[in-house]
């Protein structure tokens, strides 16, 4: 798992990066492929070993994996 800046990421590092965002409003840009994106305004509500749960504005809950962050399928903004 190699980032473009040459940093190695593992699940513990991703978990530590996401922990300060619990309960805060964030934006998630999800790459669907073929230049299609979905953008969500959400709050991180729970972090597990390999996935994290977000609560969307319409009270729907979605889950994303840490692999989505590592492969840059999702980007998280404040």
Secondary structure, DSSP 8 states (H G I E B T S, - for coil): -B-TTS-B--HHHHHHHHHTTBTSEEEEEEEEETTEEEEEEEEEEEE-SSEEEEEETTS-EEEEEHHHHHTTSEEEE-
